[in-house]
Amino acid sequence: MIAEKFIIEPENSIIVVIDFQEKLAMAMKEEILDNTLKNVIKLINLAKIYSIPIVLTEQYPKGLGSTLQEIKTLIEEIPIEKIHFSCVQEEKFIQKLNQYGRKKIILTGMETHVCVWQTALDLIFRGFNIFVPKDGVCSRKKEDWKTGLALIQQAGGIITCTETLIFQILKKAGTPEFKKMLEFVK
């Protein structure tokens, strides 16, 4: 059934944070970076509440710097260093995903039309269901961001937004998890 691919539960999900690094961040428009970062932080907090694993990557950190401090302070994960644009081409990345045995992947990151797109395509090819919050990814140019999202959707990924994902995982109001997340979604 095609609708099954749209179902996401905390116990079958992983959040991947792709290349939120210093030098890439400096190349982004400030307003776009701020908004994207806020949304990724919301998803990281959701992951903490529900014990959703987070996988963090860095593209050639020697040249692009390390992960932004705002993310580093929230994630205890050691970044998987890569030189391929697709995270999947890095053996440590795919080993990490396989160790969790989960098939629903929420992709966030920089740049939508390069690393996020290539990772999404490789994951879809390997049978993963991909959710990309359009407000949780960014590119230096708006047209590149749009192109990346369009390609991911054409390949079978689900383009959504951060708040939709949060409330889809929360499922209902009044729970302890809902009350914890309220401070992040207000």
C-alpha positions as CSV (number, residue, x, y, z in Angstrom):
1,M,0.0,0.0,0.0
2,I,1.5,3.4,-1.0
3,A,0.1,5.2,2.0
4,E,2.4,3.2,4.3
5,K,5.4,5.1,3.2
6,F,3.9,8.3,4.7
7,I,3.6,6.7,8.2
8,I,6.4,7.6,10.6
9,E,6.7,6.4,14.1
10,P,9.5,7.2,16.6
11,E,10.4,3.5,16.9
12,N,11.1,3.2,13.2
13,S,12.8,6.5,12.6
14,I,16.3,8.0,12.4
15,I,17.2,11.7,12.0
16,V,20.2,12.4,9.9
17,V,21.9,15.8,10.2
18,I,24.0,16.4,7.2
19,D,26.9,18.8,7.1
20,F,25.7,21.8,9.3
21,Q,29.3,23.1,9.3
22,E,30.9,26.5,9.9
23,K,32.1,27.4,6.4
24,L,28.9,26.1,4.7
25,A,26.9,28.2,7.2
26,M,28.8,31.3,6.4
27,A,27.8,30.9,2.7
28,M,24.1,30.8,3.6
29,K,21.8,33.8,3.8
30,E,21.5,34.6,7.5
31,E,17.7,34.5,7.6
32,I,17.5,31.1,5.8
33,L,20.3,29.6,8.0
34,D,18.6,30.8,11.2
35,N,15.2,29.4,10.2
36,T,16.7,26.1,9.1
37,L,18.8,25.8,12.2
38,K,15.8,26.5,14.4
39,N,13.9,23.7,12.7
40,V,16.7,21.2,13.0
41,I,17.0,22.0,16.7
42,K,13.3,21.3,17.1
43,L,13.8,17.9,15.4
44,I,16.8,17.1,17.6
45,N,14.7,17.9,20.7
46,L,11.9,15.6,19.4
47,A,14.5,12.9,18.9
48,K,15.7,13.3,22.5
49,I,12.1,13.1,23.8
50,Y,11.4,9.9,21.9
51,S,14.9,8.3,21.8
52,I,15.1,8.6,18.1
53,P,18.6,8.0,17.0
54,I,20.5,10.9,15.4
55,V,23.3,10.4,12.8
56,L,25.5,13.4,12.3
57,T,27.9,13.9,9.3
58,E,30.6,16.4,8.3
59,Q,31.8,16.9,4.8
60,Y,35.6,17.3,4.7
61,P,35.8,19.1,8.1
62,K,39.4,20.0,7.5
63,G,38.2,22.4,4.8
64,L,34.6,23.2,5.8
65,G,35.0,23.3,9.6
66,S,33.2,21.4,12.3
67,T,29.5,21.2,13.1
68,L,27.9,24.4,14.3
69,Q,28.0,24.8,18.0
70,E,24.2,25.1,18.3
71,I,23.9,21.5,17.1
72,K,27.1,20.2,18.8
73,T,25.8,21.1,22.2
74,L,22.6,19.1,21.7
75,I,24.1,16.0,20.0
76,E,26.5,13.6,21.7
77,E,27.1,11.7,18.5
78,I,30.5,11.9,17.0
79,P,30.2,13.1,13.4
80,I,30.9,10.7,10.6
81,E,33.5,12.4,8.4
82,K,33.0,12.0,4.7
83,I,34.4,13.2,1.4
84,H,31.6,11.7,-0.8
85,F,28.6,14.0,-1.3
86,S,26.3,11.1,-0.5
87,C,26.5,10.0,3.1
88,V,25.6,6.5,1.9
89,Q,29.0,6.2,0.1
90,E,30.7,6.4,3.5
91,E,30.8,2.9,4.9
92,K,30.6,4.1,8.6
93,F,27.3,5.9,7.7
94,I,25.5,2.9,6.3
95,Q,26.8,0.6,9.1
96,K,25.4,3.1,11.6
97,L,22.0,3.1,9.9
98,N,22.0,-0.7,9.6
99,Q,22.8,-1.1,13.3
100,Y,19.5,0.6,14.2
101,G,17.4,-1.5,11.8
102,R,15.0,1.4,11.0
103,K,13.7,2.2,7.6
104,K,12.3,5.8,8.0
105,I,14.9,8.5,7.7
106,I,14.3,12.2,8.3
107,L,17.0,14.1,6.4
108,T,18.1,17.5,7.4
109,G,21.1,19.4,6.2
110,M,23.1,21.5,3.8
111,E,23.1,21.6,0.7
112,T,19.7,20.4,-0.5
113,H,20.8,20.0,-4.1
114,V,24.1,18.2,-3.4
115,C,24.6,16.2,-0.2
116,V,21.0,15.9,0.9
117,W,19.8,15.0,-2.7
118,Q,22.5,12.4,-3.3
119,T,22.0,10.9,0.1
120,A,18.3,10.7,-0.4
121,L,18.6,9.1,-3.7
122,D,21.1,6.4,-2.4
123,L,18.8,5.7,0.6
124,I,15.7,5.4,-1.6
125,F,17.6,3.0,-3.9
126,R,18.4,0.9,-0.8
127,G,14.8,0.7,0.3
128,F,14.6,3.4,2.9
129,N,11.6,5.8,3.2
130,I,12.9,9.4,3.2
131,F,11.2,12.4,4.8
132,V,12.7,15.8,4.0
133,P,11.4,18.8,5.9
134,K,11.7,21.6,3.4
135,D,12.4,24.0,6.2
136,G,15.1,21.7,7.7
137,V,17.3,21.8,4.6
138,C,18.9,24.7,2.8
139,S,21.2,25.7,-0.1
140,R,23.1,28.9,-0.9
141,K,20.6,29.6,-3.8
142,K,16.9,29.3,-3.7
143,E,16.7,27.7,-7.1
144,D,19.2,25.0,-6.0
145,W,17.1,24.3,-2.9
146,K,14.0,24.0,-5.0
147,T,15.7,21.7,-7.5
148,G,17.0,19.5,-4.7
149,L,13.5,19.2,-3.2
150,A,12.0,18.5,-6.6
151,L,14.5,15.8,-7.4
152,I,14.0,14.1,-4.0
153,Q,10.2,14.1,-4.5
154,Q,10.5,12.7,-8.0
155,A,12.8,9.9,-6.7
156,G,10.1,8.9,-4.2
157,G,11.1,10.9,-1.1
158,I,8.4,12.7,1.0
159,I,8.7,16.5,1.1
160,T,7.1,17.8,4.3
161,C,7.9,20.4,6.9
162,T,9.2,20.3,10.4
163,E,6.0,21.0,12.2
164,T,4.1,18.3,10.2
165,L,6.7,15.7,11.2
166,I,6.7,16.8,14.8
167,F,2.9,16.5,15.1
168,Q,2.8,13.3,13.1
169,I,5.2,11.7,15.6
170,L,3.4,13.3,18.6
171,K,0.0,12.0,17.4
172,K,-2.1,13.6,20.2
173,A,-2.1,16.5,22.6
174,G,-2.0,16.2,26.4
175,T,0.8,13.6,26.6
176,P,4.0,14.2,28.5
177,E,5.9,14.2,25.2
178,F,3.5,16.8,23.7
179,K,4.0,19.0,26.8
180,K,7.8,18.8,26.4
181,M,7.6,19.7,22.7
182,L,5.3,22.7,23.3
183,E,8.2,24.9,24.3
184,F,9.9,24.2,21.0
185,V,6.9,24.6,18.7
186,K,5.4,27.8,20.2
